């Protein structure tokens, strides 16, 4: 066997060096050092990114939520049984996302986009990250196209526009979800895609909501994203972001979307649980310091965007539950400051039979008349001021026995207005019905009537039977000129003479 020359040795070493590859796989896997309460601490994933999905060897997925010097904290999207100290964890290099597409319409899905309605698999058209930057100022358009709720009390005084964020706030059991559901039902035939996100609710409540939507033929254009109270906190935390990712898919395709977050109080509680388990510092009411950012980065994604950016819109109706009407608590004040107005539902009004129990004084829409049709703006007129005056007068006169005629007339008029604003569930009103009701109300048609709601129903039926041209003109042209207003008043007087 001959001697190997030094040149040959050098060439062998050179080729070895050229062909040498560092085995990177060691850096792509880590191991669990602690697990419990839906949280896992992992050692060894040095390059993991915030918001990245990692997979445990038993198939459970998790999201990187905390990055420290030598370890990362992950929130589990499944049960932690089968995960123990030493379990191998692998990087996916993919950010947390959700499958999206037209096929999701009419379906009930979980926070990760998997169907839970027993109707089989959903074919997705795309995959979107759940966390996405909000549209920039340049890509946004002003909010001036109405999104009608079909609820007279809201459309007349606190109009909502496409691309707006209007908070629904009030105590438990005051009809917050009902307002959101009626708004979804009213979008039938208006080319608006609706997404209802249920966070931390009972599965039976979600089933009831789905059956209500189905009964009113509203499920066909609605997606229900649900993370029930029995789901782990990480799924409740991610649910509203998943719903928004679905909404963005349609918005960037030029469609109008309405998204309901029911409710963000439970979302904040889920985030608080995760943060405390990740050993983040508790702040006011034990919420972490970034709880404001939690909701602002979610709600800022709702906007109306320019044609160049896609031309669609997302209108958000976040729901917040207050304790004993306290709107000055931490989470309510946070969300009030992010949104473009709020509809405040008052327990006292609700129990007094005023439903929807909208408090006229504390509710506001910061988009205002810009999101109202000309017909509604003219018909609504001074109704909000009239109601506020009535509420004041009612307080002052409740102990008075001898009232002058003017005060009595004002009280009668105010009572008739309050009565008109009562509306049964799942019975949204068309624009024409609302405009006719308001014109007749300001014409003092209902002031002397005993049963206001019955009279209103009969009057609207009379318009439909005899004066269908007035109704179609308001619905189609969306304007109310002086002649049309006079005509409505004359028909109301004609009806009053007959009844």
KASULJO-V806956 format. One line per field, one symbol per residue. ss: DSSP state (~ for helix, > for strand, _ for the rest). phi: phi as a letter, one per 20 degrees, with the letter a starting at -180 (. if undefined). burial: b if it has 9 or more other ideal C-beta (glycine too) atoms within 8 Angstrom, else e. A space follows every 50 residues. Layout:
ss->???
phi->???
burial->???
This chain:
ss->_____~~~~~~~~~~~~~~_____~~~~>>>>>>>>__>>>>>_______ _>>>>>____>>>>>>>___>>>>>>___________>>>>>>>>_>>>> _~~~___>>_____>__________>>>>_______~~~>_____>____ _~~~~~~___>___>_>>>>_____~~~~~~~~~~~_____>>>>>>>>_ __~~~~~~~~~~~~~___~~~>>>>>>_____~~~~~~~~~~~~~~~~~~ ~____>>>>>>>_~~~~~~~~~~~~~~____>_~~~_>__~~~~~~~~~_ ___>>_______>>>>>>>>>________~~~~~~~~~__>>>>>_~~~~ ~______>_____>>__~~~~__~~~~~~~__~~~~~~~~~~~~~~~___ ____~~~~~~~~~~~~~~~~__________~~~~~~~~~~~~________ _~~~~~~~~~~~~~~~_~~~~~~~~~~____~~~~~~~~~~~~~~~~~_
phi->.ffefffffffffgffffefcffegffecccfdbbrlmccdddoefefef neeccefenfebdfcbddfdbcdcdeeafefndbgnffcdfdmdfgbbfc qffffnddcefdnefcdmdnfdeeeaccffdbffgfffeedfebdfdfen dgfefedcfddfoecdfdcrfflcnfffffffffffegmdldedcddedm effffffffffffffeldffdcdddccffeffggfffegfffffffffgf ffeneecdcddccffffffffffffffemeffdflmfffefffgefffff feaddfgfeqnebcdddfdceedlmeeefffgfgfgfeedpbdeddffff fenecfefeffeebcfemffddfgffffffldgffgffffffffffdfde dedffffgffffffffffffffbfflcfefgfffffgfffffemfefeef effffffffffffffdcgfffffffeelcceffffffffffffffffee
burial->eeeeeeeebeeeeeeeeeeeeeeeeebbbbbbeebeebbbbbbbbeebee bbbbbbeeebbbbbbbeeeebbbbbbbeebebbeeebbbbbeeebbbbbb bebbbebbbbbbbebeeeeeebebeeebbbebeeeeeebbeebebbbebb bbbbbbbbbbbbbbbbbbbbbeebbbbbbbbbbbbbbbeeebbbbbbbbb bebebbeebbebbbebebbebbbbbbbbeebbbbbbbbbbbbbbbbbbbb bbeebbbbbbbbbbbbbbbbbbbbbbbbeeebbeeebbeebeebbbbbbb bbbbbbeebbebbbbbbbbbbbeebebebbbbbbbbebbbbbbbbbbebb eeebebbbbbebbebebeebbbbbbbbbbbeebbebbbbbbebbeebeee eeeeeebbbbbbbbbbbbbbbbbeebebbbbbbbbbbbbbbbeebbbebe ebbebbebbbebbbeebbebbbbbbeebbbeeebbebbbebbbebeeee
